[in-house]
Amino acid sequence: MIGTWQVTFKVDGVRAIWHDQHGWISRADKPLYNIPPYQGGPRDCELYVGSFRNTIRATRTKFRRTDTPIILHEHLFGLDILDRRLNAGALTDPSVDDIFARLSSAQASGFEGIVLRQGDRWIKVKPHETLDVPITGFSEGGGKHAGRLGVITTALGDVGSGFSDEERVALWAEANAGTLIGQVVEVSAMELSAAGKFRHPVFVRMRPDKLHAKSKR
């Protein structure tokens, strides 16, 4: 890689954007709940409450319960005005070894990965290649998975591993209700083939914070 790249830490959270009329909303223009009111500063933030699961639980629960994670101002990491906690320095003409050494350091500090920034060009670096893709189809499982989800279909190929038994049951219910297709899923893969298809794909998680394909405009 040529040139000087700013390096920032990547947290495994949810994008939160302040809108004067609607409050905090997601990238998909969906309302986010339980976030402290805007008090100046960055209006485009990454929200992280200890884990992706806790962050989703906190921002998707309209009426807080006793077990709903509490969101504090410190959980908001500015992006349009970069939070200094995300600043990881710079690399000039970095080699692959340089980049992965910085990635290892970031992971040791509890971050998901790093982002290399050079102007409008951003490159995310994480331990495994992951992609967010909309679900285009599905099929029922066989054998022990009969009566629940077997495989989901995406434009980059089928994904049939990585699901827990509970996830297969829940997603099959959504499939039967007609609400599964169009939802966005995160998939980990060894790489993409020359044809642009997953090699050894594994389901990571649903991404309810991402825009459904059918809602794009």
N, C-alpha and C positions, 0 to 999 in steps of 0.2 A: 504494500500500500504506500502511496506517495503522498507527501505533504504532512502538515501538522493537523492532528485530530484532537479535538477536545474529548475527554473521557468523562462520562457521568455514570453514576450507579443507577441500576434499574431495580425498582421495587415491584413486587408482585401484587399490585393493587388495582384500583378502579379509577379511571379518568373522571374527574369531577370538574365541571365548568360552571362558573357563576354567571347567571343570567338575571339582570335587574328585575325583570317581571316575574320570572318563574323560580328563582332561587337556584340551588345547586341541581344540575342536570348531568346526565351521562352523555357520552359521545353519540349515543343513539337517541338523544333528546328525550330520555325517560327521566322522571323525577327521582332524585336520590334523597333519602330521609336521614334524619338524626345528625346531620352535619351542622356544626355551629354556624351561626349567621356570618356572612361576609363582613370583615372588619378592615378592608383595605388590603393592598398588596396584590399578589398573583391572583388572577381570575381563572387560570387554567392550571389545575393541580392533579397530581397523582395521590390518591387517598389510600393509605395502607394502615390497617389496624392489626398488625401482628401476623396475619396470614391472609391469603386470598379468601378462604372460607369465612373467616370472621368479618372481613371487609364486606363481602356480599351480604352476609346476614345482617350486618349493621345498617347498610344503605338500602336494603330491600324491605326492611320491616317498618311499615308505616306507623304502627302503634307499638312503642317499645314495650318489651316484656322484661322480666327480671333477668333473663339470661341473654338479652341482646347486648352485644359488645358496645361499650361507650366510645363515641368518637370525640376526640379532643382536637384543638387547633394544631397541636404538634403532629397529628397524623396526616396533615396536609403538606405535600411537598410541591412547591411551586415549579411550574415548567416554563410559563411565558416569561416570568422573572425567575431564573433558576435558583432553587433552594441551595444554599451553600453546602448543605448536608449531602447533596448529590454530586458535588464537584469532586472528581477523582483525578484532576490534573490533565496532562496532555501527553501525546505520543507523536514523535516525528519520524516519518518513514518506518512505521513499526513492522516488525517481522511477525510471523504467526506465533512464534515463541513469546514475543513481547506482549502480544494481545492476550494469550492464554495465561501468562503470568499475572497480568492485571485482572483477568477474570477470576483466577484462583484467589487472589487477594480480596476481591469484592465478595466472593462467596464466603470466605472465612469471616468476613465482617457481617454476614447475615443478609446480604443482598442477593437478588435473583440472578443478576448478571450485570453487564455494562452496555453502554451505548456509545459508539464512536460517532462524533458529529464533526462534519466539515461543511459549513454553510448549510444548505438545504438538504444535504445528503446525510442520512442517519443510518447506521448499521447496528442492529441489535446483536449482541453476542451472549448466548446462553449455553449451558452445558450440553444440551441436545437441540437439534433443529426442531422447532415447533412452529406450527402454522395454524391460524384460525380460519376455518372454512365452513360455509353453510352446509347443512344436511340436505341432500337432494332426494334421498330415498332410504328404505330400510327393509329388513326381512326378519322373519321369525327364526329363532334358533332351533336347532335340532338336538336330539338326545336330552341331556340334563337341562338344556336351555329351551326346550319346547314350552310354548306358552309365554315366552318373554323375548326380549330383543336378542337377535343373533348378530346382525351386522347393520351398520349404517353405511350409506352410500354418499360420497362427495365427488366433486369434479376431479379430485386428485386421486380417487380410488376408494375401495371399500376399507372399512375399519371394523375389525371384529374382536380385537383383544384389548385388555386394559380395563374393561368394565367389571365392577363388582356385581354380585348377584342382586343387590338392592338397586343398583343403577339400571340393570337390565329390566327389572320389574317396573321401575318408575318410568323409564323411557318407553317401554312397550305400552304402558297406559297412555302416555302422551301421543304415541304413534296412533293408537286406536281412537284417540279423541281428535285426531287431525291437527295436532298442534306441534308435532315434532319437525316436520319438513320446514326448512327456512331458518331454524334456530342455528346458532353458531357454536361450533365445537372446536376445542383445541386438541390437536393431534401431534404427537411426537413421532419422528421418523428418523431412520439412520441418514437418509438423504432423499432427494428426488431423483428419479431416473432420467435418462436422456429424453424420455417422452413426457417428462413433467409429472410423473406419478409417484406416490409414496413408495418407499422401500421400507419394509418392516414397520408399518404404522401401528401405533398404540394410542388408544384413547387416553387423554389426560383429564379433561373436565369439560363441562358445558361452560359457555361464556355468555351468561345472561346480560353482561354489561356491554356486549357488542351488538351492533345493529343486525336485525334479522334480514336476510337477503330479500324477502318479499316486501320489506319496509323501506328499502333504499330508494333514494330519489336523486 
